[in-house]
Amino acid sequence: MAHVTDPALHIVFCEGRPGSLDDLLLAHISPVGRVLVKPLGGKHGMRAYIEGYLDTYSADAQPSYLGFRDRDFDIEPPDQHQLIRLHGGKPIWLSHRAAVENYLIDADLINQYWVERENTPRWAHGPALSTDEIENHITESAHELADCQAVRWALAKLKPGDRWPGVSTTWTTGSGTIPPSLEYDHCLAQASELVLSFQQGIQDIHPDHLQACAEAYRERFTDHHFFESAQHLIWFHGKDHLALLGRRLSPSFPRRHYANWAAEHVDIQKHPDLQQLVTLIKPTP
C-alpha cells in the first residue's frame, strides 16, 4: 500500500466514519490504490480537520487533496449538474444532489438489488418490482415529501450567514427521521416552534418570515415541471426520501443494507457531478 507521502497518492476527505456511505461511494469511484479516502466525522469540522492533518507535513511536502461533502440545505443547487466549490481557499466541494443518499435513489439500482435477492432463502419481500413500478414509488414518495421539504428549506433560508449558528433545518432527530405527519400545516407549526425558541434578539428570525419562505418553496415543489424534470432527486434530502421510499417498497425493506450495496454500484455515467469528482481526484500520472 502506498504511503500518504507518496506524491502519486491523492487524499480525499469526506464526512462520516470508515464504512459510511460517503466512504463506500468514494472508494467505488476512485482509482484503486491511488487514492486515500479519509472520513473525518461531521461536515462542520472539515476545514479545521484538514488544516490539522496537513500540519503534520512539511511545507515542501504537502500531499494533494480535496474535501467532498453533502450539500444538504446549505446552498441551493445550480442549474448545471456540477459540484459546488465551497468558498475559501481549500478545495472543498459539495455534492450537486443534496446528499450521498440521493444518488442511491435509482430504479435500476433498486431493481438490480431486488432481482439478485428475490430467490434467496431469507428474502421476505416478494418478487422484484419492475423499474417502472419502482420509478412510480420514487415519484409518489417525493410528492408526499414535498411540503415537508419546503418547510425544511425555509428553515435553512432563515440562516443569515455561514458563520451564524443557524436554525436547525429539521424538528426531528435528523435527516432520515420522518416526522409523524408530513402535512404542510403540521410541519410549519413544528418549524415555527423552532423559530420562536431561537428568536430572542434576532429580528429576521420570525415565524412570518418562515411562512413566506415556506410558501415560496412549496410553490416550486408542487409545480408539475419540477417533478417532470426530476428536480426532486436533487432538491429533496436523500435520507428523508430513501426512508419514505423504503416504506413504500416493502414494510421492512432493508434500506440500510440496500444503501451500503448501492453506494458501491452507483453508475457515475448518470451523474455529471460525480464524473467531475472522479476527474478532480484522479492523481496525475
C-alpha positions as CSV (number, residue, x, y, z in Angstrom):
1,M,0.0,0.0,0.0
2,A,1.3,3.5,-0.9
3,H,2.3,5.8,2.0
4,V,0.5,9.1,2.3
5,T,3.7,10.9,1.4
6,D,3.8,9.2,-2.0
7,P,3.1,12.0,-4.5
8,A,1.0,9.6,-6.6
9,L,-1.5,9.3,-3.7
10,H,-4.4,11.7,-3.6
11,I,-6.2,12.3,-0.3
12,V,-10.0,12.7,-0.3
13,F,-11.5,13.9,3.0
14,C,-15.2,13.1,3.4
15,E,-18.0,13.1,6.0
16,G,-18.8,10.1,8.2
17,R,-16.8,7.2,9.5
18,P,-14.9,4.4,7.9
19,G,-17.5,2.2,6.1
20,S,-20.1,5.1,5.8
21,L,-21.9,5.7,2.6
22,D,-19.6,8.6,1.7
23,D,-16.6,6.3,2.3
24,L,-18.1,3.5,0.2
25,L,-19.1,5.7,-2.7
26,L,-15.7,7.4,-2.9
27,A,-13.9,4.1,-2.7
28,H,-16.1,2.8,-5.5
29,I,-15.3,5.7,-7.9
30,S,-11.7,6.3,-7.0
31,P,-8.7,4.7,-8.9
32,V,-7.7,1.6,-6.9
33,G,-4.6,2.0,-4.9
34,R,-4.0,5.6,-5.9
35,V,-6.4,7.5,-3.6
36,L,-6.7,7.5,0.2
37,V,-10.3,8.2,1.4
38,K,-10.2,9.8,4.8
39,P,-13.5,10.0,6.7
40,L,-13.4,12.7,9.3
41,G,-16.8,12.7,11.0
42,G,-19.2,15.7,10.8
43,K,-19.1,18.2,7.9
44,H,-18.7,21.3,10.1
45,G,-15.3,20.4,11.3
46,M,-13.9,19.5,7.8
47,R,-11.9,22.6,7.2
48,A,-10.3,22.5,10.7
49,Y,-9.6,18.8,10.4
50,I,-7.9,19.2,7.1
51,E,-5.7,22.0,8.4
52,G,-4.7,19.9,11.4
53,Y,-3.9,16.9,9.1
54,L,-1.8,19.0,6.7
55,D,0.1,20.5,9.6
56,T,1.8,17.1,10.1
57,Y,3.6,17.5,6.7
58,S,6.4,19.9,6.0
59,A,5.6,22.9,3.8
60,D,7.5,21.5,0.9
61,A,5.9,18.0,1.0
62,Q,2.2,18.8,1.2
63,P,0.0,16.0,-0.2
64,S,-2.5,16.7,-3.0
65,Y,-6.1,16.5,-1.5
66,L,-9.7,17.7,-1.7
67,G,-12.7,17.6,0.5
68,F,-16.1,16.2,-0.5
69,R,-19.3,16.5,1.5
70,D,-23.1,16.7,1.2
71,R,-24.7,19.9,0.1
72,D,-27.7,19.3,2.4
73,F,-29.7,22.5,2.8
74,D,-26.6,24.8,2.8
75,I,-26.8,26.0,-0.8
76,E,-29.5,25.8,-3.5
77,P,-28.3,23.6,-6.3
78,P,-27.2,25.3,-9.5
79,D,-29.0,24.6,-12.8
80,Q,-25.9,22.8,-14.2
81,H,-25.3,19.3,-12.8
82,Q,-21.9,20.1,-11.3
83,L,-20.2,20.1,-8.0
84,I,-20.2,23.3,-5.9
85,R,-17.0,24.6,-4.6
86,L,-17.2,25.9,-1.0
87,H,-15.9,29.4,-0.7
88,G,-12.5,29.8,0.9
89,G,-9.0,28.7,-0.1
90,K,-9.3,25.0,0.4
91,P,-10.6,22.7,-2.4
92,I,-13.8,21.5,-0.6
93,W,-16.6,20.5,-2.9
94,L,-20.3,20.0,-2.2
95,S,-22.4,17.4,-4.0
96,H,-24.8,18.6,-6.6
97,R,-27.6,16.4,-5.1
98,A,-28.5,17.1,-1.5
99,A,-26.7,14.1,-0.1
100,V,-25.0,10.8,-1.0
101,E,-28.2,9.0,-0.4
102,N,-29.8,10.9,-3.3
103,Y,-27.5,9.0,-5.8
104,L,-28.9,5.8,-4.4
105,I,-32.5,6.6,-5.3
106,D,-32.4,4.9,-8.7
107,A,-35.0,2.5,-10.1
108,D,-32.4,0.5,-12.0
109,L,-30.2,0.0,-8.9
110,I,-33.2,-1.0,-6.7
111,N,-34.4,-3.4,-9.3
112,Q,-31.0,-5.0,-9.6
113,Y,-30.6,-5.3,-5.9
114,W,-34.0,-6.9,-5.6
115,V,-33.6,-9.3,-8.5
116,E,-30.3,-10.6,-7.1
117,R,-32.0,-11.5,-3.8
118,E,-35.6,-12.4,-4.6
119,N,-34.9,-16.1,-4.7
120,T,-32.7,-16.3,-1.7
121,P,-34.0,-18.1,1.5
122,R,-34.0,-15.0,3.7
123,W,-35.6,-12.6,1.3
124,A,-39.1,-11.8,2.6
125,H,-40.2,-9.0,0.2
126,G,-41.6,-11.0,-2.7
127,P,-40.6,-10.8,-6.4
128,A,-38.8,-7.8,-7.7
129,L,-40.8,-4.8,-8.7
130,S,-40.3,-3.6,-12.3
131,T,-38.2,-0.4,-12.8
132,D,-41.5,1.3,-13.9
133,E,-43.1,0.4,-10.6
134,I,-40.1,1.5,-8.6
135,E,-39.9,4.7,-10.5
136,N,-43.6,5.4,-9.6
137,H,-42.9,4.8,-6.0
138,I,-39.9,7.2,-6.1
139,T,-42.1,9.9,-7.6
140,E,-45.0,9.3,-5.3
141,S,-42.9,9.3,-2.2
142,A,-41.4,12.6,-3.4
143,H,-44.8,14.1,-3.8
144,E,-45.6,13.0,-0.3
145,L,-42.4,14.7,1.0
146,A,-42.9,18.0,-0.9
147,D,-44.5,20.1,1.8
148,C,-42.1,18.8,4.5
149,Q,-39.1,19.6,2.3
150,A,-40.5,23.1,1.6
151,V,-40.5,23.8,5.3
152,R,-37.0,22.4,5.8
153,W,-35.7,24.6,3.0
154,A,-37.5,27.6,4.6
155,L,-35.7,26.9,7.9
156,A,-32.4,26.9,6.0
157,K,-33.3,30.2,4.3
158,L,-33.5,31.9,7.7
159,K,-29.8,31.4,8.3
160,P,-28.2,34.9,7.9
161,G,-24.7,33.6,7.1
162,D,-22.3,30.7,7.1
163,R,-20.8,31.7,10.5
164,W,-24.2,32.0,12.1
165,P,-25.2,29.2,14.4
166,G,-28.4,28.9,12.5
167,V,-31.8,27.5,13.0
168,S,-31.9,23.7,12.6
169,T,-33.4,22.5,9.3
170,T,-35.5,19.8,11.0
171,W,-37.7,19.4,14.0
172,T,-36.9,15.6,14.2
173,T,-33.7,14.0,15.4
174,G,-32.2,14.4,12.0
175,S,-32.4,13.8,8.2
176,G,-33.9,10.3,7.6
177,T,-36.2,10.5,10.5
178,I,-39.6,11.1,9.0
179,P,-42.0,13.4,11.1
180,P,-45.2,11.8,12.4
181,S,-47.1,13.9,9.9
182,L,-45.9,15.2,6.5
183,E,-48.9,17.6,6.2
184,Y,-47.8,21.1,5.5
185,D,-49.6,22.8,8.4
186,H,-48.1,20.3,10.9
187,C,-44.6,20.8,9.5
188,L,-45.0,24.5,9.5
189,A,-46.2,24.5,13.1
190,Q,-43.3,22.4,14.3
191,A,-40.8,24.6,12.4
192,S,-42.4,27.7,13.9
193,E,-41.8,26.4,17.4
194,L,-38.1,26.1,16.5
195,V,-38.0,29.6,15.2
196,L,-39.8,31.0,18.3
197,S,-37.3,29.3,20.5
198,F,-34.4,30.9,18.5
199,Q,-36.0,34.3,18.0
200,Q,-34.7,36.2,21.0
201,G,-32.9,39.3,19.8
202,I,-32.9,38.3,16.2
203,Q,-35.3,40.4,14.2
204,D,-35.2,38.5,10.9
205,I,-35.8,35.1,12.6
206,H,-39.6,35.2,12.8
207,P,-42.4,32.7,12.0
208,D,-43.9,35.1,9.5
209,H,-40.6,35.1,7.6
210,L,-40.5,31.3,7.9
211,Q,-44.0,31.0,6.4
212,A,-43.2,33.4,3.5
213,C,-40.1,31.3,2.6
214,A,-42.0,28.0,3.0
215,E,-44.8,29.2,0.7
216,A,-42.2,30.1,-2.0
217,Y,-40.6,26.7,-1.8
218,R,-43.9,25.0,-1.7
219,E,-44.9,26.7,-4.9
220,R,-41.7,25.5,-6.5
221,F,-42.0,21.9,-5.2
222,T,-45.6,21.4,-6.3
223,D,-45.0,22.7,-9.8
224,H,-45.6,20.0,-12.5
225,H,-42.3,20.8,-14.2
226,F,-40.4,20.3,-11.0
227,F,-41.3,16.6,-11.0
228,E,-41.3,16.2,-14.8
229,S,-37.6,17.2,-14.8
230,A,-36.8,15.0,-11.7
231,Q,-35.7,18.0,-9.7
232,H,-36.9,16.3,-6.5
233,L,-34.0,13.9,-6.9
234,I,-31.7,16.9,-6.5
235,W,-33.5,19.2,-4.0
236,F,-35.2,16.8,-1.6
237,H,-32.9,15.3,1.1
238,G,-31.9,11.8,0.1
239,K,-32.0,10.5,3.7
240,D,-35.7,11.6,4.0
241,H,-36.6,10.4,0.5
242,L,-34.9,7.0,0.9
243,A,-36.6,6.4,4.3
244,L,-40.1,7.1,2.9
245,L,-39.4,5.2,-0.3
246,G,-38.3,2.1,1.7
247,R,-41.7,2.1,3.4
248,R,-43.5,2.1,0.0
249,L,-41.4,-0.7,-1.4
250,S,-42.0,-3.0,1.5
251,P,-42.9,-2.5,5.1
252,S,-39.5,-3.9,6.2
253,F,-37.4,-3.2,3.2
254,P,-33.7,-3.5,4.2
255,R,-32.9,0.2,3.5
256,R,-29.5,0.3,5.2
257,H,-28.3,-2.9,3.6
258,Y,-29.5,-1.6,0.2
259,A,-27.8,1.7,0.7
260,N,-24.4,0.1,1.5
261,W,-24.7,-2.1,-1.5
262,A,-25.9,0.7,-3.8
263,A,-23.1,3.1,-2.8
264,E,-20.7,0.5,-4.3
265,H,-22.8,0.1,-7.5
266,V,-23.7,3.7,-8.5
267,D,-23.4,4.3,-12.2
268,I,-21.4,7.5,-12.4
269,Q,-22.3,7.9,-16.1
270,K,-25.7,9.0,-14.9
271,H,-24.2,11.8,-12.8
272,P,-22.1,14.5,-14.4
273,D,-21.1,15.9,-11.0
274,L,-19.7,12.5,-9.9
275,Q,-17.8,12.3,-13.2
276,Q,-16.4,15.7,-12.3
277,L,-15.4,14.4,-8.9
278,V,-13.5,11.5,-10.5
279,T,-11.6,13.9,-12.6
280,L,-10.7,16.1,-9.6
281,I,-9.5,13.2,-7.5
282,K,-7.6,11.3,-10.3
283,P,-3.9,11.6,-9.4
284,T,-1.6,13.0,-12.1
285,P,0.4,10.1,-13.6
